Amino acid sequence: MAINIVVLIKQIVDIDQLKTDPNSGEPLIQNIPLRIENLSKNSIEAAVQLKEKNGGKVTGIIFGTEKANSAMKEAYAMGVDEGFIITGYKGNNPAYTASIISNKIKELGNVDCVILGNQSADSYTGLLPGLLSTELNMNLLGNAVSISEEGGRFKIKRVLDEKDEIISAEKPCVISVTQEINQPRLPPVLQIMAAGRKPINASAAGAGNFETPKIVSNIAPKSDRKRQLFEDMDKGVAEVAKAIRGEMK
C-alpha cells in the first residue's frame, strides 16, 4: 500500500569546519558553509527506502532560513518528491519548532508517518520527536535502526543496552531514527540536475509566544599542550603513559 511520508530536514553549519577563537574560546561561524546534518540524511534515506518498497510520496520540510534552497535541492536529488521551506526563524526553541512544523503537516493532510533524526547536531535536546507526537496526536516510535510497514502498521527495531527491541504502532506515527539505520545514498548526476529544476515551496513562519532559550555559555574549554617531541618512540610512549597515569590519580 502506498504511504505518504513527511521527512524533516535540518540545515546546520558544517561543524567539521568549525573553529574556535584562540583567545575567547567562542566558535567562529562566519563564512562557514551550511549543509544538511547527518541524521537528516539518514532520515531522508529511510523515507525514500520506504517509498521505493511500498510506493507513495515523500514530502520534505525544512524549518530555517532563506539559505535552505541548496539543502532542499540535495534532498530532491536523494528522492524527496516535494519540499517546503519555512523561513523566518533563527532561534532554537523545540516547542516553537514543533508548533510550526506540526501546523504545516496538518495542512498537508493524509500523512502516514513523519520521519526525523532522534536529535540534532547543534542542540542535542532530543525533544522534537516527542513534542511533534503530542502536537500531531500520533504514536511515537523512537530511535529506530530499521523501519518497515505492513498492514497499516509501522514496525521498528531499536538497540538497547542489553538487547534489541522490536515495537510497532498503527499509522499515523512519528518515527525518530539513529545514524546506524542506513548509509545515505549519493545521488547520480542526472538526479542532481533534475533536482535543480524542481520548484521549492517557501513560506514564512507565523508569530508565536515562544522565547529562545538563553545560552549560558558556548565557549570551548582551553586545552594546553606541552608540545614535546620524542625522536625515541619507546621513550615517548613511556612518557605519555606516565602523564596519563598521573592525570588519572
C-alpha positions as CSV (number, residue, x, y, z in Angstrom):
1,M,0.0,0.0,0.0
2,A,1.3,3.4,-0.9
3,I,2.2,5.6,2.0
4,N,2.6,9.3,2.4
5,I,5.7,10.3,4.3
6,V,6.9,13.6,5.7
7,V,10.7,13.8,6.4
8,L,12.1,16.7,8.5
9,I,15.4,18.1,7.2
10,K,17.7,20.3,9.2
11,Q,20.4,22.6,7.8
12,I,23.4,23.4,10.0
13,V,26.8,25.0,9.7
14,D,29.4,22.5,8.6
15,I,30.7,21.6,12.1
16,D,33.6,19.7,10.6
17,Q,35.0,23.1,9.5
18,L,34.1,24.8,12.8
19,K,37.0,26.5,14.7
20,T,37.2,28.5,17.9
21,D,38.8,31.8,18.7
22,P,42.1,31.0,20.4
23,N,41.7,34.0,22.8
24,S,38.0,33.9,23.7
25,G,37.1,30.3,23.0
26,E,34.0,31.3,21.1
27,P,33.0,29.4,17.9
28,L,33.8,31.1,14.6
29,I,30.9,30.5,12.3
30,Q,31.3,33.4,9.8
31,N,31.9,32.2,6.3
32,I,31.4,28.5,7.2
33,P,29.2,26.8,4.6
34,L,25.8,25.2,5.5
35,R,25.0,21.6,5.0
36,I,22.3,19.0,5.7
37,E,23.1,17.4,9.1
38,N,23.9,13.7,9.0
39,L,20.8,12.5,10.8
40,S,18.6,14.4,8.4
41,K,20.3,12.5,5.5
42,N,19.6,9.2,7.4
43,S,16.0,10.3,7.7
44,I,15.7,11.1,4.0
45,E,17.3,7.8,3.1
46,A,14.9,5.9,5.4
47,A,11.9,7.7,3.9
48,V,12.9,7.1,0.3
49,Q,13.6,3.4,1.0
50,L,10.0,3.1,2.4
51,K,8.6,4.8,-0.7
52,E,10.6,2.6,-3.0
53,K,9.3,-0.5,-1.3
54,N,5.7,0.5,-0.7
55,G,5.0,3.3,-3.2
56,G,3.7,6.7,-2.2
57,K,5.3,10.1,-1.8
58,V,8.0,11.7,0.3
59,T,7.5,15.4,1.3
60,G,10.4,17.3,2.9
61,I,10.1,20.1,5.4
62,I,12.9,22.5,6.4
63,F,12.4,25.0,9.2
64,G,15.1,27.5,8.9
65,T,16.4,30.4,6.7
66,E,16.2,31.6,3.2
67,K,19.6,29.8,2.6
68,A,17.9,26.4,2.7
69,N,17.3,26.0,-1.1
70,S,20.5,24.1,-1.7
71,A,19.6,21.7,1.1
72,M,16.2,21.0,-0.4
73,K,17.6,20.5,-3.8
74,E,20.0,17.9,-2.4
75,A,17.0,16.2,-0.7
76,Y,15.2,16.2,-4.1
77,A,18.3,14.5,-5.7
78,M,18.1,11.8,-2.9
79,G,14.5,11.1,-3.7
80,V,12.2,13.6,-2.0
81,D,9.2,14.4,-4.2
82,E,8.1,17.8,-2.9
83,G,9.7,20.3,-0.5
84,F,8.6,23.1,1.8
85,I,10.9,25.6,3.4
86,I,9.5,27.6,6.4
87,T,11.6,30.7,6.9
88,G,12.0,33.4,9.4
89,Y,13.3,31.6,12.5
90,K,16.9,31.5,13.5
91,G,16.5,30.6,17.2
92,N,16.5,27.2,18.9
93,N,13.2,26.5,20.8
94,P,12.0,22.9,20.3
95,A,8.5,23.8,21.4
96,Y,8.2,26.6,18.8
97,T,9.7,24.3,16.1
98,A,7.2,21.6,16.9
99,S,4.3,24.0,16.8
100,I,5.2,25.4,13.4
101,I,6.1,22.1,11.8
102,S,3.0,20.3,13.1
103,N,0.8,23.1,11.7
104,K,2.4,22.6,8.2
105,I,2.0,18.8,8.5
106,K,-1.7,19.2,9.4
107,E,-2.1,21.4,6.3
108,L,-0.7,18.6,4.1
109,G,-3.3,16.1,5.4
110,N,-3.3,12.4,5.0
111,V,0.2,11.8,6.4
112,D,1.0,8.2,7.3
113,C,4.3,8.9,9.1
114,V,6.8,11.6,10.0
115,I,10.5,10.7,10.0
116,L,13.2,12.7,11.6
117,G,16.5,12.3,13.5
118,N,16.4,11.4,17.1
119,Q,18.4,14.6,17.9
120,S,20.1,17.4,16.2
121,A,23.8,18.2,15.9
122,D,23.5,21.7,17.1
123,S,21.4,21.3,20.2
124,Y,21.2,17.6,21.2
125,T,18.0,18.2,23.2
126,G,16.2,15.2,21.6
127,L,12.9,16.8,22.4
128,L,11.4,17.3,18.9
129,P,10.1,13.8,18.2
130,G,8.1,13.7,21.5
131,L,6.8,17.2,21.0
132,L,5.7,16.5,17.5
133,S,4.0,13.3,18.6
134,T,2.0,15.3,21.1
135,E,1.1,18.1,18.8
136,L,0.0,15.8,16.0
137,N,-1.6,13.2,18.3
138,M,0.4,10.4,16.7
139,N,2.1,7.4,18.1
140,L,5.9,7.8,18.6
141,L,8.4,5.1,17.6
142,G,11.8,6.3,18.8
143,N,15.4,5.5,18.0
144,A,14.8,3.2,15.0
145,V,17.7,1.3,13.4
146,S,15.2,-0.2,10.9
147,I,11.7,0.6,9.7
148,S,9.1,-1.5,7.9
149,E,5.4,-1.1,7.1
150,E,2.8,-3.8,6.7
151,G,-1.0,-3.8,7.0
152,G,-1.3,-0.2,8.2
153,R,1.3,-0.7,11.0
154,F,4.9,0.6,11.2
155,K,7.4,-1.6,12.9
156,I,10.9,-0.5,14.0
157,K,13.9,-2.1,15.7
158,R,15.9,-0.3,18.3
159,V,19.1,-1.2,20.0
160,L,19.1,-1.1,23.8
161,D,22.0,-1.7,26.2
162,E,21.3,-5.4,26.8
163,K,19.0,-6.4,23.9
164,D,17.4,-5.4,20.7
165,E,13.7,-4.5,20.8
166,I,11.1,-4.6,18.1
167,I,8.0,-2.4,18.5
168,S,5.1,-1.4,16.3
169,A,2.3,1.1,16.1
170,E,-0.7,1.8,13.9
171,K,-0.3,4.7,11.4
172,P,-0.1,7.6,11.5
173,C,3.0,7.9,13.7
174,V,6.2,9.8,14.3
175,I,9.4,7.8,13.8
176,S,12.8,9.1,15.0
177,V,15.9,7.4,13.6
178,T,19.5,6.9,14.7
179,Q,22.6,7.3,12.5
180,E,23.0,3.5,12.4
181,I,19.8,3.0,10.4
182,N,21.4,3.3,7.0
183,Q,24.1,4.7,4.7
184,P,22.6,7.7,2.9
185,R,22.9,7.4,-0.9
186,L,25.0,9.6,-3.2
187,P,22.6,10.6,-6.0
188,P,23.7,10.2,-9.6
189,V,24.4,13.3,-11.7
190,L,21.2,13.1,-13.7
191,Q,19.1,13.2,-10.5
192,I,21.2,16.2,-9.2
193,M,20.5,18.0,-12.5
194,A,16.8,17.2,-12.4
195,A,16.6,18.3,-8.7
196,G,17.8,21.8,-9.7
197,R,14.7,22.2,-11.9
198,K,12.1,21.2,-9.4
199,P,10.1,24.0,-7.6
200,I,10.5,24.7,-3.9
201,N,7.6,25.9,-1.8
202,A,8.5,28.6,0.7
203,S,6.5,30.4,3.4
204,A,7.2,32.5,6.4
205,A,6.8,31.1,10.0
206,G,3.9,32.6,11.9
207,A,4.4,34.5,15.1
208,G,4.3,32.7,18.4
209,N,4.7,33.4,22.1
210,F,7.9,31.4,22.5
211,E,11.2,32.6,23.8
212,T,14.5,31.4,22.6
213,P,16.3,29.6,25.5
214,K,19.2,31.6,26.8
215,I,22.6,30.1,26.1
216,V,24.7,30.3,29.3
217,S,28.0,29.6,27.6
218,N,29.2,28.2,24.2
219,I,32.9,28.7,24.9
220,A,35.2,25.8,24.2
221,P,37.4,24.7,27.1
222,K,41.0,25.6,27.0
223,S,43.4,22.9,26.0
224,D,47.1,23.4,26.8
225,R,49.7,21.1,25.2
226,K,53.3,20.6,26.2
227,R,54.3,20.2,22.6
228,Q,57.1,17.8,23.3
229,L,58.7,15.9,20.5
230,F,60.4,12.5,21.1
231,E,62.7,11.1,18.5
232,D,62.9,7.9,20.5
233,M,59.5,6.3,20.2
234,D,59.9,3.9,23.1
235,K,60.9,6.8,25.4
236,G,58.0,8.9,24.1
237,V,55.4,6.2,24.8
238,A,56.7,5.7,28.3
239,E,56.5,9.5,29.0
240,V,52.9,9.7,27.6
241,A,51.8,6.7,29.7
242,K,53.4,8.3,32.8
243,A,51.5,11.5,32.1
244,I,48.2,9.7,31.7
245,R,48.6,7.7,34.9
246,G,49.4,11.0,36.7
247,E,46.1,12.6,35.4
248,M,44.1,9.5,36.5
249,K,45.3,9.6,40.1
